[in-house]
Amino acid sequence: MIRSSGNRVEVAGDMTLSSAAMLLEEGGKALEHPATVFDLAAVTDVDSSSIAVIFGWLREAQRREKTLSIVNPPEDLLSLAAVYDVSELLPFA
């Protein structure tokens, strides 16, 4: 689930394969507005598809000439990013 408030997008629940398409679409729609900060504090579960979703959000932000930040990433997401050696490419604040 995604909820936008000003420049902040709050992501809650699972960021897994079963929710990836919905998260990608809703996050892209949130970027139509002032949103630039995606808060993952309420994310409960992640898998490798969560990294793909974040890259999708990044592409959409770049297309809109915005700078995206990810705050409060779950430890499991940080671990996956390290395993795939993409930590430096992700906009963790």
PyMOL Python script that loads the backbone (N, CA, C, O; Angstrom):
from pymol import cmd

cmd.read_pdbstr("""\
ATOM      1  N   MET A   1       0.827  -1.177   0.000  1.00  0.00           N
ATOM      2  CA  MET A   1       0.000   0.000   0.000  1.00  0.00           C
ATOM      3  C   MET A   1       0.874   1.244   0.000  1.00  0.00           C
ATOM      4  O   MET A   1       1.902   1.299   0.675  1.00  0.00           O
ATOM      5  N   ILE A   2       0.455   2.227  -0.758  1.00  0.00           N
ATOM      6  CA  ILE A   2       1.184   3.487  -0.849  1.00  0.00           C
ATOM      7  C   ILE A   2       0.237   4.623  -0.504  1.00  0.00           C
ATOM      8  O   ILE A   2      -0.900   4.670  -0.975  1.00  0.00           O
ATOM      9  N   ARG A   3       0.729   5.542   0.331  1.00  0.00           N
ATOM     10  CA  ARG A   3      -0.045   6.727   0.679  1.00  0.00           C
ATOM     11  C   ARG A   3       0.865   7.940   0.535  1.00  0.00           C
ATOM     12  O   ARG A   3       1.964   7.966   1.089  1.00  0.00           O
ATOM     13  N   SER A   4       0.411   8.940  -0.204  1.00  0.00           N
ATOM     14  CA  SER A   4       1.191  10.153  -0.433  1.00  0.00           C
ATOM     15  C   SER A   4       0.716  11.266   0.476  1.00  0.00           C
ATOM     16  O   SER A   4      -0.474  11.410   0.755  1.00  0.00           O
ATOM     17  N   SER A   5       1.682  12.051   0.931  1.00  0.00           N
ATOM     18  CA  SER A   5       1.391  13.231   1.739  1.00  0.00           C
ATOM     19  C   SER A   5       2.472  14.263   1.459  1.00  0.00           C
ATOM     20  O   SER A   5       3.600  14.136   1.935  1.00  0.00           O
ATOM     21  N   GLY A   6       2.128  15.274   0.691  1.00  0.00           N
ATOM     22  CA  GLY A   6       3.120  16.285   0.322  1.00  0.00           C
ATOM     23  C   GLY A   6       4.209  15.666  -0.523  1.00  0.00           C
ATOM     24  O   GLY A   6       3.933  15.030  -1.541  1.00  0.00           O
ATOM     25  N   ASN A   7       5.469  15.855  -0.095  1.00  0.00           N
ATOM     26  CA  ASN A   7       6.576  15.288  -0.866  1.00  0.00           C
ATOM     27  C   ASN A   7       6.971  13.903  -0.372  1.00  0.00           C
ATOM     28  O   ASN A   7       7.986  13.360  -0.810  1.00  0.00           O
ATOM     29  N   ARG A   8       6.188  13.325   0.530  1.00  0.00           N
ATOM     30  CA  ARG A   8       6.517  12.036   1.136  1.00  0.00           C
ATOM     31  C   ARG A   8       5.524  10.966   0.694  1.00  0.00           C
ATOM     32  O   ARG A   8       4.317  11.197   0.633  1.00  0.00           O
ATOM     33  N   VAL A   9       6.067   9.790   0.387  1.00  0.00           N
ATOM     34  CA  VAL A   9       5.261   8.623   0.028  1.00  0.00           C
ATOM     35  C   VAL A   9       5.547   7.552   1.073  1.00  0.00           C
ATOM     36  O   VAL A   9       6.693   7.137   1.244  1.00  0.00           O
ATOM     37  N   GLU A  10       4.522   7.113   1.759  1.00  0.00           N
ATOM     38  CA  GLU A  10       4.673   6.077   2.773  1.00  0.00           C
ATOM     39  C   GLU A  10       4.278   4.737   2.170  1.00  0.00           C
ATOM     40  O   GLU A  10       3.165   4.565   1.672  1.00  0.00           O
ATOM     41  N   VAL A  11       5.203   3.799   2.224  1.00  0.00           N
ATOM     42  CA  VAL A  11       4.981   2.458   1.689  1.00  0.00           C
ATOM     43  C   VAL A  11       4.799   1.522   2.875  1.00  0.00           C
ATOM     44  O   VAL A  11       5.616   1.514   3.796  1.00  0.00           O
ATOM     45  N   ALA A  12       3.716   0.725   2.854  1.00  0.00           N
ATOM     46  CA  ALA A  12       3.432  -0.186   3.960  1.00  0.00           C
ATOM     47  C   ALA A  12       3.133  -1.580   3.424  1.00  0.00           C
ATOM     48  O   ALA A  12       2.652  -1.743   2.302  1.00  0.00           O
ATOM     49  N   GLY A  13       3.424  -2.573   4.241  1.00  0.00           N
ATOM     50  CA  GLY A  13       3.149  -3.960   3.858  1.00  0.00           C
ATOM     51  C   GLY A  13       4.339  -4.604   3.179  1.00  0.00           C
ATOM     52  O   GLY A  13       5.482  -4.185   3.357  1.00  0.00           O
ATOM     53  N   ASP A  14       4.052  -5.624   2.405  1.00  0.00           N
ATOM     54  CA  ASP A  14       5.110  -6.384   1.731  1.00  0.00           C
ATOM     55  C   ASP A  14       5.564  -5.701   0.447  1.00  0.00           C
ATOM     56  O   ASP A  14       4.757  -5.151  -0.303  1.00  0.00           O
ATOM     57  N   MET A  15       6.874  -5.750   0.210  1.00  0.00           N
ATOM     58  CA  MET A  15       7.455  -5.365  -1.076  1.00  0.00           C
ATOM     59  C   MET A  15       8.029  -6.646  -1.676  1.00  0.00           C
ATOM     60  O   MET A  15       9.242  -6.851  -1.709  1.00  0.00           O
ATOM     61  N   THR A  16       7.135  -7.489  -2.144  1.00  0.00           N
ATOM     62  CA  THR A  16       7.529  -8.786  -2.684  1.00  0.00           C
ATOM     63  C   THR A  16       6.941  -8.939  -4.078  1.00  0.00           C
ATOM     64  O   THR A  16       6.216  -8.068  -4.559  1.00  0.00           O
ATOM     65  N   LEU A  17       7.258 -10.037  -4.711  1.00  0.00           N
ATOM     66  CA  LEU A  17       6.815 -10.272  -6.089  1.00  0.00           C
ATOM     67  C   LEU A  17       5.303 -10.115  -6.246  1.00  0.00           C
ATOM     68  O   LEU A  17       4.835  -9.599  -7.261  1.00  0.00           O
ATOM     69  N   SER A  18       4.550 -10.552  -5.259  1.00  0.00           N
ATOM     70  CA  SER A  18       3.087 -10.487  -5.377  1.00  0.00           C
ATOM     71  C   SER A  18       2.547  -9.060  -5.380  1.00  0.00           C
ATOM     72  O   SER A  18       1.437  -8.826  -5.857  1.00  0.00           O
ATOM     73  N   SER A  19       3.308  -8.111  -4.862  1.00  0.00           N
ATOM     74  CA  SER A  19       2.846  -6.719  -4.824  1.00  0.00           C
ATOM     75  C   SER A  19       3.670  -5.789  -5.715  1.00  0.00           C
ATOM     76  O   SER A  19       3.387  -4.592  -5.781  1.00  0.00           O
ATOM     77  N   ALA A  20       4.670  -6.313  -6.390  1.00  0.00           N
ATOM     78  CA  ALA A  20       5.609  -5.471  -7.138  1.00  0.00           C
ATOM     79  C   ALA A  20       4.946  -4.622  -8.217  1.00  0.00           C
ATOM     80  O   ALA A  20       5.222  -3.426  -8.305  1.00  0.00           O
ATOM     81  N   ALA A  21       4.092  -5.200  -9.026  1.00  0.00           N
ATOM     82  CA  ALA A  21       3.461  -4.442 -10.117  1.00  0.00           C
ATOM     83  C   ALA A  21       2.611  -3.302  -9.563  1.00  0.00           C
ATOM     84  O   ALA A  21       2.642  -2.188 -10.086  1.00  0.00           O
ATOM     85  N   MET A  22       1.860  -3.579  -8.517  1.00  0.00           N
ATOM     86  CA  MET A  22       1.024  -2.546  -7.897  1.00  0.00           C
ATOM     87  C   MET A  22       1.881  -1.435  -7.298  1.00  0.00           C
ATOM     88  O   MET A  22       1.567  -0.256  -7.466  1.00  0.00           O
ATOM     89  N   LEU A  23       2.962  -1.798  -6.601  1.00  0.00           N
ATOM     90  CA  LEU A  23       3.838  -0.794  -5.996  1.00  0.00           C
ATOM     91  C   LEU A  23       4.520   0.054  -7.058  1.00  0.00           C
ATOM     92  O   LEU A  23       4.665   1.266  -6.893  1.00  0.00           O
ATOM     93  N   LEU A  24       4.936  -0.576  -8.139  1.00  0.00           N
ATOM     94  CA  LEU A  24       5.579   0.161  -9.219  1.00  0.00           C
ATOM     95  C   LEU A  24       4.608   1.182  -9.807  1.00  0.00           C
ATOM     96  O   LEU A  24       4.970   2.340 -10.016  1.00  0.00           O
ATOM     97  N   GLU A  25       3.393   0.759 -10.069  1.00  0.00           N
ATOM     98  CA  GLU A  25       2.393   1.651 -10.650  1.00  0.00           C
ATOM     99  C   GLU A  25       2.010   2.776  -9.688  1.00  0.00           C
ATOM    100  O   GLU A  25       1.986   3.944 -10.077  1.00  0.00           O
ATOM    101  N   GLU A  26       1.711   2.429  -8.440  1.00  0.00           N
ATOM    102  CA  GLU A  26       1.286   3.445  -7.479  1.00  0.00           C
ATOM    103  C   GLU A  26       2.414   4.426  -7.167  1.00  0.00           C
ATOM    104  O   GLU A  26       2.174   5.624  -7.015  1.00  0.00           O
ATOM    105  N   GLY A  27       3.640   3.920  -7.071  1.00  0.00           N
ATOM    106  CA  GLY A  27       4.780   4.806  -6.838  1.00  0.00           C
ATOM    107  C   GLY A  27       4.989   5.761  -7.999  1.00  0.00           C
ATOM    108  O   GLY A  27       5.297   6.935  -7.796  1.00  0.00           O
ATOM    109  N   GLY A  28       4.822   5.261  -9.217  1.00  0.00           N
ATOM    110  CA  GLY A  28       4.931   6.116 -10.399  1.00  0.00           C
ATOM    111  C   GLY A  28       3.879   7.200 -10.400  1.00  0.00           C
ATOM    112  O   GLY A  28       4.161   8.345 -10.753  1.00  0.00           O
ATOM    113  N   LYS A  29       2.661   6.847 -10.004  1.00  0.00           N
ATOM    114  CA  LYS A  29       1.584   7.846  -9.922  1.00  0.00           C
ATOM    115  C   LYS A  29       1.884   8.883  -8.850  1.00  0.00           C
ATOM    116  O   LYS A  29       1.595  10.066  -9.032  1.00  0.00           O
ATOM    117  N   ALA A  30       2.464   8.448  -7.729  1.00  0.00           N
ATOM    118  CA  ALA A  30       2.810   9.386  -6.659  1.00  0.00           C
ATOM    119  C   ALA A  30       3.827  10.415  -7.149  1.00  0.00           C
ATOM    120  O   ALA A  30       3.832  11.557  -6.690  1.00  0.00           O
ATOM    121  N   LEU A  31       4.678  10.009  -8.075  1.00  0.00           N
ATOM    122  CA  LEU A  31       5.689  10.928  -8.604  1.00  0.00           C
ATOM    123  C   LEU A  31       5.105  11.973  -9.547  1.00  0.00           C
ATOM    124  O   LEU A  31       5.805  12.901  -9.955  1.00  0.00           O
ATOM    125  N   GLU A  32       3.832  11.830  -9.895  1.00  0.00           N
ATOM    126  CA  GLU A  32       3.159  12.871 -10.679  1.00  0.00           C
ATOM    127  C   GLU A  32       2.961  14.119  -9.839  1.00  0.00           C
ATOM    128  O   GLU A  32       2.765  15.208 -10.379  1.00  0.00           O
ATOM    129  N   HIS A  33       3.010  13.974  -8.531  1.00  0.00           N
ATOM    130  CA  HIS A  33       2.806  15.048  -7.568  1.00  0.00           C
ATOM    131  C   HIS A  33       4.173  15.446  -7.003  1.00  0.00           C
ATOM    132  O   HIS A  33       5.193  15.026  -7.548  1.00  0.00           O
ATOM    133  N   PRO A  34       4.227  16.237  -5.939  1.00  0.00           N
ATOM    134  CA  PRO A  34       5.527  16.681  -5.423  1.00  0.00           C
ATOM    135  C   PRO A  34       6.385  15.579  -4.787  1.00  0.00           C
ATOM    136  O   PRO A  34       7.503  15.850  -4.350  1.00  0.00           O
ATOM    137  N   ALA A  35       5.886  14.366  -4.731  1.00  0.00           N
ATOM    138  CA  ALA A  35       6.575  13.291  -4.011  1.00  0.00           C
ATOM    139  C   ALA A  35       8.012  13.081  -4.482  1.00  0.00           C
ATOM    140  O   ALA A  35       8.275  12.961  -5.678  1.00  0.00           O
ATOM    141  N   THR A  36       8.933  13.038  -3.524  1.00  0.00           N
ATOM    142  CA  THR A  36      10.330  12.722  -3.833  1.00  0.00           C
ATOM    143  C   THR A  36      10.961  11.838  -2.763  1.00  0.00           C
ATOM    144  O   THR A  36      12.047  11.298  -2.979  1.00  0.00           O
ATOM    145  N   VAL A  37      10.307  11.679  -1.618  1.00  0.00           N
ATOM    146  CA  VAL A  37      10.841  10.872  -0.520  1.00  0.00           C
ATOM    147  C   VAL A  37       9.922   9.672  -0.314  1.00  0.00           C
ATOM    148  O   VAL A  37       8.737   9.830  -0.022  1.00  0.00           O
ATOM    149  N   PHE A  38      10.476   8.478  -0.467  1.00  0.00           N
ATOM    150  CA  PHE A  38       9.729   7.245  -0.239  1.00  0.00           C
ATOM    151  C   PHE A  38      10.168   6.673   1.105  1.00  0.00           C
ATOM    152  O   PHE A  38      11.329   6.307   1.285  1.00  0.00           O
ATOM    153  N   ASP A  39       9.228   6.599   2.045  1.00  0.00           N
ATOM    154  CA  ASP A  39       9.500   6.126   3.400  1.00  0.00           C
ATOM    155  C   ASP A  39       9.084   4.664   3.506  1.00  0.00           C
ATOM    156  O   ASP A  39       7.911   4.330   3.339  1.00  0.00           O
ATOM    157  N   LEU A  40      10.049   3.802   3.784  1.00  0.00           N
ATOM    158  CA  LEU A  40       9.801   2.358   3.848  1.00  0.00           C
ATOM    159  C   LEU A  40       9.711   1.836   5.279  1.00  0.00           C
ATOM    160  O   LEU A  40       9.838   0.631   5.500  1.00  0.00           O
ATOM    161  N   ALA A  41       9.496   2.714   6.248  1.00  0.00           N
ATOM    162  CA  ALA A  41       9.472   2.307   7.657  1.00  0.00           C
ATOM    163  C   ALA A  41       8.415   1.245   7.943  1.00  0.00           C
ATOM    164  O   ALA A  41       8.618   0.404   8.820  1.00  0.00           O
ATOM    165  N   ALA A  42       7.295   1.262   7.227  1.00  0.00           N
ATOM    166  CA  ALA A  42       6.205   0.322   7.493  1.00  0.00           C
ATOM    167  C   ALA A  42       6.230  -0.903   6.577  1.00  0.00           C
ATOM    168  O   ALA A  42       5.263  -1.664   6.539  1.00  0.00           O
ATOM    169  N   VAL A  43       7.321  -1.099   5.842  1.00  0.00           N
ATOM    170  CA  VAL A  43       7.448  -2.287   4.989  1.00  0.00           C
ATOM    171  C   VAL A  43       7.744  -3.483   5.884  1.00  0.00           C
ATOM    172  O   VAL A  43       8.631  -3.431   6.735  1.00  0.00           O
ATOM    173  N   THR A  44       6.992  -4.559   5.682  1.00  0.00           N
ATOM    174  CA  THR A  44       7.107  -5.720   6.562  1.00  0.00           C
ATOM    175  C   THR A  44       7.930  -6.867   5.988  1.00  0.00           C
ATOM    176  O   THR A  44       8.500  -7.650   6.748  1.00  0.00           O
ATOM    177  N   ASP A  45       8.004  -6.982   4.667  1.00  0.00           N
ATOM    178  CA  ASP A  45       8.741  -8.079   4.049  1.00  0.00           C
ATOM    179  C   ASP A  45       9.243  -7.626   2.688  1.00  0.00           C
ATOM    180  O   ASP A  45       8.558  -6.883   1.985  1.00  0.00           O
ATOM    181  N   VAL A  46      10.441  -8.072   2.314  1.00  0.00           N
ATOM    182  CA  VAL A  46      11.020  -7.731   1.014  1.00  0.00           C
ATOM    183  C   VAL A  46      11.587  -8.982   0.360  1.00  0.00           C
ATOM    184  O   VAL A  46      11.918  -9.961   1.029  1.00  0.00           O
ATOM    185  N   ASP A  47      11.692  -8.927  -0.949  1.00  0.00           N
ATOM    186  CA  ASP A  47      12.454  -9.926  -1.693  1.00  0.00           C
ATOM    187  C   ASP A  47      13.161  -9.168  -2.819  1.00  0.00           C
ATOM    188  O   ASP A  47      13.113  -7.939  -2.868  1.00  0.00           O
ATOM    189  N   SER A  48      13.803  -9.889  -3.703  1.00  0.00           N
ATOM    190  CA  SER A  48      14.601  -9.229  -4.740  1.00  0.00           C
ATOM    191  C   SER A  48      13.772  -8.326  -5.649  1.00  0.00           C
ATOM    192  O   SER A  48      14.316  -7.402  -6.253  1.00  0.00           O
ATOM    193  N   SER A  49      12.478  -8.574  -5.757  1.00  0.00           N
ATOM    194  CA  SER A  49      11.644  -7.719  -6.595  1.00  0.00           C
ATOM    195  C   SER A  49      11.543  -6.305  -6.029  1.00  0.00           C
ATOM    196  O   SER A  49      11.269  -5.365  -6.775  1.00  0.00           O
ATOM    197  N   SER A  50      11.759  -6.140  -4.731  1.00  0.00           N
ATOM    198  CA  SER A  50      11.705  -4.802  -4.143  1.00  0.00           C
ATOM    199  C   SER A  50      12.793  -3.904  -4.732  1.00  0.00           C
ATOM    200  O   SER A  50      12.588  -2.701  -4.889  1.00  0.00           O
ATOM    201  N   ILE A  51      13.928  -4.477  -5.052  1.00  0.00           N
ATOM    202  CA  ILE A  51      14.997  -3.693  -5.678  1.00  0.00           C
ATOM    203  C   ILE A  51      14.577  -3.268  -7.079  1.00  0.00           C
ATOM    204  O   ILE A  51      14.835  -2.137  -7.492  1.00  0.00           O
ATOM    205  N   ALA A  52      13.945  -4.155  -7.797  1.00  0.00           N
ATOM    206  CA  ALA A  52      13.450  -3.810  -9.135  1.00  0.00           C
ATOM    207  C   ALA A  52      12.413  -2.694  -9.059  1.00  0.00           C
ATOM    208  O   ALA A  52      12.397  -1.799  -9.905  1.00  0.00           O
ATOM    209  N   VAL A  53      11.553  -2.744  -8.053  1.00  0.00           N
ATOM    210  CA  VAL A  53      10.538  -1.690  -7.883  1.00  0.00           C
ATOM    211  C   VAL A  53      11.214  -0.348  -7.635  1.00  0.00           C
ATOM    212  O   VAL A  53      10.830   0.660  -8.228  1.00  0.00           O
ATOM    213  N   ILE A  54      12.207  -0.328  -6.772  1.00  0.00           N
ATOM    214  CA  ILE A  54      12.911   0.928  -6.487  1.00  0.00           C
ATOM    215  C   ILE A  54      13.591   1.459  -7.743  1.00  0.00           C
ATOM    216  O   ILE A  54      13.561   2.663  -8.000  1.00  0.00           O
ATOM    217  N   PHE A  55      14.202   0.579  -8.526  1.00  0.00           N
ATOM    218  CA  PHE A  55      14.806   1.036  -9.784  1.00  0.00           C
ATOM    219  C   PHE A  55      13.742   1.592 -10.730  1.00  0.00           C
ATOM    220  O   PHE A  55      14.004   2.552 -11.454  1.00  0.00           O
ATOM    221  N   GLY A  56      12.554   1.005 -10.731  1.00  0.00           N
ATOM    222  CA  GLY A  56      11.453   1.533 -11.533  1.00  0.00           C
ATOM    223  C   GLY A  56      11.042   2.920 -11.075  1.00  0.00           C
ATOM    224  O   GLY A  56      10.801   3.807 -11.894  1.00  0.00           O
ATOM    225  N   TRP A  57      10.961   3.107  -9.752  1.00  0.00           N
ATOM    226  CA  TRP A  57      10.645   4.436  -9.225  1.00  0.00           C
ATOM    227  C   TRP A  57      11.726   5.436  -9.616  1.00  0.00           C
ATOM    228  O   TRP A  57      11.430   6.575  -9.975  1.00  0.00           O
ATOM    229  N   LEU A  58      12.976   5.002  -9.544  1.00  0.00           N
ATOM    230  CA  LEU A  58      14.086   5.883  -9.931  1.00  0.00           C
ATOM    231  C   LEU A  58      13.990   6.307 -11.392  1.00  0.00           C
ATOM    232  O   LEU A  58      14.187   7.479 -11.715  1.00  0.00           O
ATOM    233  N   ARG A  59      13.689   5.360 -12.270  1.00  0.00           N
ATOM    234  CA  ARG A  59      13.541   5.694 -13.695  1.00  0.00           C
ATOM    235  C   ARG A  59      12.425   6.709 -13.906  1.00  0.00           C
ATOM    236  O   ARG A  59      12.572   7.650 -14.686  1.00  0.00           O
ATOM    237  N   GLU A  60      11.314   6.515 -13.211  1.00  0.00           N
ATOM    238  CA  GLU A  60      10.190   7.450 -13.350  1.00  0.00           C
ATOM    239  C   GLU A  60      10.568   8.827 -12.801  1.00  0.00           C
ATOM    240  O   GLU A  60      10.233   9.849 -13.400  1.00  0.00           O
ATOM    241  N   ALA A  61      11.258   8.854 -11.673  1.00  0.00           N
ATOM    242  CA  ALA A  61      11.696  10.135 -11.102  1.00  0.00           C
ATOM    243  C   ALA A  61      12.645  10.853 -12.067  1.00  0.00           C
ATOM    244  O   ALA A  61      12.521  12.060 -12.274  1.00  0.00           O
ATOM    245  N   GLN A  62      13.577  10.124 -12.647  1.00  0.00           N
ATOM    246  CA  GLN A  62      14.506  10.731 -13.606  1.00  0.00           C
ATOM    247  C   GLN A  62      13.768  11.254 -14.823  1.00  0.00           C
ATOM    248  O   GLN A  62      14.089  12.326 -15.337  1.00  0.00           O
ATOM    249  N   ARG A  63      12.780  10.501 -15.285  1.00  0.00           N
ATOM    250  CA  ARG A  63      11.997  10.942 -16.427  1.00  0.00           C
ATOM    251  C   ARG A  63      11.288  12.261 -16.112  1.00  0.00           C
ATOM    252  O   ARG A  63      11.095  13.100 -16.991  1.00  0.00           O
ATOM    253  N   ARG A  64      10.912  12.424 -14.871  1.00  0.00           N
ATOM    254  CA  ARG A  64      10.220  13.644 -14.437  1.00  0.00           C
ATOM    255  C   ARG A  64      11.196  14.699 -13.909  1.00  0.00           C
ATOM    256  O   ARG A  64      10.784  15.741 -13.400  1.00  0.00           O
ATOM    257  N   GLU A  65      12.485  14.415 -14.039  1.00  0.00           N
ATOM    258  CA  GLU A  65      13.550  15.327 -13.591  1.00  0.00           C
ATOM    259  C   GLU A  65      13.438  15.638 -12.103  1.00  0.00           C
ATOM    260  O   GLU A  65      13.547  16.790 -11.683  1.00  0.00           O
ATOM    261  N   LYS A  66      13.218  14.594 -11.320  1.00  0.00           N
ATOM    262  CA  LYS A  66      13.143  14.689  -9.867  1.00  0.00           C
ATOM    263  C   LYS A  66      14.262  13.871  -9.245  1.00  0.00           C
ATOM    264  O   LYS A  66      14.780  12.937  -9.855  1.00  0.00           O
ATOM    265  N   THR A  67      14.623  14.233  -8.031  1.00  0.00           N
ATOM    266  CA  THR A  67      15.593  13.464  -7.264  1.00  0.00           C
ATOM    267  C   THR A  67      14.835  12.680  -6.203  1.00  0.00           C
ATOM    268  O   THR A  67      14.132  13.261  -5.377  1.00  0.00           O
ATOM    269  N   LEU A  68      14.977  11.377  -6.228  1.00  0.00           N
ATOM    270  CA  LEU A  68      14.252  10.484  -5.333  1.00  0.00           C
ATOM    271  C   LEU A  68      15.141  10.084  -4.166  1.00  0.00           C
ATOM    272  O   LEU A  68      16.338   9.856  -4.344  1.00  0.00           O
ATOM    273  N   SER A  69      14.562   9.998  -2.975  1.00  0.00           N
ATOM    274  CA  SER A  69      15.256   9.509  -1.785  1.00  0.00           C
ATOM    275  C   SER A  69      14.434   8.395  -1.162  1.00  0.00           C
ATOM    276  O   SER A  69      13.205   8.449  -1.146  1.00  0.00           O
ATOM    277  N   ILE A  70      15.125   7.386  -0.648  1.00  0.00           N
ATOM    278  CA  ILE A  70      14.496   6.291   0.078  1.00  0.00           C
ATOM    279  C   ILE A  70      14.948   6.399   1.527  1.00  0.00           C
ATOM    280  O   ILE A  70      16.145   6.365   1.814  1.00  0.00           O
ATOM    281  N   VAL A  71      13.985   6.531   2.443  1.00  0.00           N
ATOM    282  CA  VAL A  71      14.319   6.617   3.868  1.00  0.00           C
ATOM    283  C   VAL A  71      13.754   5.411   4.602  1.00  0.00           C
ATOM    284  O   VAL A  71      12.777   4.799   4.171  1.00  0.00           O
ATOM    285  N   ASN A  72      14.380   5.090   5.700  1.00  0.00           N
ATOM    286  CA  ASN A  72      13.972   3.979   6.572  1.00  0.00           C
ATOM    287  C   ASN A  72      13.866   2.640   5.850  1.00  0.00           C
ATOM    288  O   ASN A  72      12.877   1.926   6.014  1.00  0.00           O
ATOM    289  N   PRO A  73      14.880   2.292   5.048  1.00  0.00           N
ATOM    290  CA  PRO A  73      14.817   0.988   4.383  1.00  0.00           C
ATOM    291  C   PRO A  73      14.976  -0.143   5.406  1.00  0.00           C
ATOM    292  O   PRO A  73      15.781  -0.027   6.331  1.00  0.00           O
ATOM    293  N   PRO A  74      14.222  -1.226   5.251  1.00  0.00           N
ATOM    294  CA  PRO A  74      14.387  -2.368   6.153  1.00  0.00           C
ATOM    295  C   PRO A  74      15.783  -2.978   6.002  1.00  0.00           C
ATOM    296  O   PRO A  74      16.389  -2.927   4.932  1.00  0.00           O
ATOM    297  N   GLU A  75      16.265  -3.542   7.079  1.00  0.00           N
ATOM    298  CA  GLU A  75      17.596  -4.177   7.055  1.00  0.00           C
ATOM    299  C   GLU A  75      17.693  -5.248   5.969  1.00  0.00           C
ATOM    300  O   GLU A  75      18.729  -5.386   5.319  1.00  0.00           O
ATOM    301  N   ASP A  76      16.614  -6.004   5.776  1.00  0.00           N
ATOM    302  CA  ASP A  76      16.628  -7.050   4.744  1.00  0.00           C
ATOM    303  C   ASP A  76      16.824  -6.458   3.348  1.00  0.00           C
ATOM    304  O   ASP A  76      17.474  -7.069   2.501  1.00  0.00           O
ATOM    305  N   LEU A  77      16.271  -5.283   3.110  1.00  0.00           N
ATOM    306  CA  LEU A  77      16.454  -4.622   1.822  1.00  0.00           C
ATOM    307  C   LEU A  77      17.902  -4.168   1.657  1.00  0.00           C
ATOM    308  O   LEU A  77      18.477  -4.298   0.576  1.00  0.00           O
ATOM    309  N   LEU A  78      18.481  -3.643   2.712  1.00  0.00           N
ATOM    310  CA  LEU A  78      19.890  -3.235   2.657  1.00  0.00           C
ATOM    311  C   LEU A  78      20.790  -4.444   2.392  1.00  0.00           C
ATOM    312  O   LEU A  78      21.763  -4.353   1.643  1.00  0.00           O
ATOM    313  N   SER A  79      20.455  -5.570   3.011  1.00  0.00           N
ATOM    314  CA  SER A  79      21.226  -6.800   2.800  1.00  0.00           C
ATOM    315  C   SER A  79      21.114  -7.288   1.360  1.00  0.00           C
ATOM    316  O   SER A  79      22.113  -7.683   0.758  1.00  0.00           O
ATOM    317  N   LEU A  80      19.905  -7.261   0.805  1.00  0.00           N
ATOM    318  CA  LEU A  80      19.718  -7.666  -0.595  1.00  0.00           C
ATOM    319  C   LEU A  80      20.500  -6.755  -1.536  1.00  0.00           C
ATOM    320  O   LEU A  80      21.136  -7.227  -2.478  1.00  0.00           O
ATOM    321  N   ALA A  81      20.452  -5.463  -1.281  1.00  0.00           N
ATOM    322  CA  ALA A  81      21.180  -4.514  -2.123  1.00  0.00           C
ATOM    323  C   ALA A  81      22.679  -4.805  -2.075  1.00  0.00           C
ATOM    324  O   ALA A  81      23.368  -4.698  -3.089  1.00  0.00           O
ATOM    325  N   ALA A  82      23.179  -5.172  -0.894  1.00  0.00           N
ATOM    326  CA  ALA A  82      24.602  -5.501  -0.764  1.00  0.00           C
ATOM    327  C   ALA A  82      24.932  -6.801  -1.507  1.00  0.00           C
ATOM    328  O   ALA A  82      25.961  -6.885  -2.179  1.00  0.00           O
ATOM    329  N   VAL A  83      24.077  -7.799  -1.393  1.00  0.00           N
ATOM    330  CA  VAL A  83      24.292  -9.077  -2.075  1.00  0.00           C
ATOM    331  C   VAL A  83      24.348  -8.872  -3.589  1.00  0.00           C
ATOM    332  O   VAL A  83      25.188  -9.463  -4.267  1.00  0.00           O
ATOM    333  N   TYR A  84      23.450  -8.033  -4.116  1.00  0.00           N
ATOM    334  CA  TYR A  84      23.406  -7.773  -5.560  1.00  0.00           C
ATOM    335  C   TYR A  84      24.367  -6.677  -5.988  1.00  0.00           C
ATOM    336  O   TYR A  84      24.440  -6.329  -7.166  1.00  0.00           O
ATOM    337  N   ASP A  85      25.112  -6.129  -5.013  1.00  0.00           N
ATOM    338  CA  ASP A  85      26.126  -5.097  -5.273  1.00  0.00           C
ATOM    339  C   ASP A  85      25.524  -3.873  -5.971  1.00  0.00           C
ATOM    340  O   ASP A  85      26.100  -3.333  -6.915  1.00  0.00           O
ATOM    341  N   VAL A  86      24.353  -3.449  -5.486  1.00  0.00           N
ATOM    342  CA  VAL A  86      23.701  -2.264  -6.057  1.00  0.00           C
ATOM    343  C   VAL A  86      23.452  -1.177  -5.007  1.00  0.00           C
ATOM    344  O   VAL A  86      22.757  -0.199  -5.285  1.00  0.00           O
ATOM    345  N   SER A  87      24.000  -1.336  -3.831  1.00  0.00           N
ATOM    346  CA  SER A  87      23.768  -0.371  -2.754  1.00  0.00           C
ATOM    347  C   SER A  87      24.097   1.046  -3.176  1.00  0.00           C
ATOM    348  O   SER A  87      23.371   1.984  -2.847  1.00  0.00           O
ATOM    349  N   GLU A  88      25.184   1.202  -3.901  1.00  0.00           N
ATOM    350  CA  GLU A  88      25.628   2.535  -4.316  1.00  0.00           C
ATOM    351  C   GLU A  88      24.693   3.160  -5.361  1.00  0.00           C
ATOM    352  O   GLU A  88      24.692   4.376  -5.553  1.00  0.00           O
ATOM    353  N   LEU A  89      23.908   2.327  -6.023  1.00  0.00           N
ATOM    354  CA  LEU A  89      23.003   2.826  -7.073  1.00  0.00           C
ATOM    355  C   LEU A  89      21.639   3.241  -6.526  1.00  0.00           C
ATOM    356  O   LEU A  89      20.872   3.932  -7.196  1.00  0.00           O
ATOM    357  N   LEU A  90      21.351   2.808  -5.302  1.00  0.00           N
ATOM    358  CA  LEU A  90      20.036   3.091  -4.707  1.00  0.00           C
ATOM    359  C   LEU A  90      20.100   4.348  -3.864  1.00  0.00           C
ATOM    360  O   LEU A  90      21.094   4.578  -3.175  1.00  0.00           O
ATOM    361  N   PRO A  91      19.052   5.170  -3.904  1.00  0.00           N
ATOM    362  CA  PRO A  91      19.082   6.481  -3.230  1.00  0.00           C
ATOM    363  C   PRO A  91      18.695   6.428  -1.751  1.00  0.00           C
ATOM    364  O   PRO A  91      17.778   7.125  -1.318  1.00  0.00           O
ATOM    365  N   PHE A  92      19.405   5.592  -0.978  1.00  0.00           N
ATOM    366  CA  PHE A  92      19.108   5.510   0.442  1.00  0.00           C
ATOM    367  C   PHE A  92      19.616   6.763   1.131  1.00  0.00           C
ATOM    368  O   PHE A  92      20.771   7.154   0.962  1.00  0.00           O
ATOM    369  N   ALA A  93      18.746   7.388   1.907  1.00  0.00           N
ATOM    370  CA  ALA A  93      19.139   8.620   2.619  1.00  0.00           C
ATOM    371  C   ALA A  93      19.559   8.279   4.036  1.00  0.00           C
ATOM    372  O   ALA A  93      19.925   9.169   4.802  1.00  0.00           O
TER     373      ALA A  93
END
""", "prot")
cmd.dss("prot")
cmd.show_as("cartoon", "prot")
cmd.util.cbc("prot")
cmd.orient("prot")
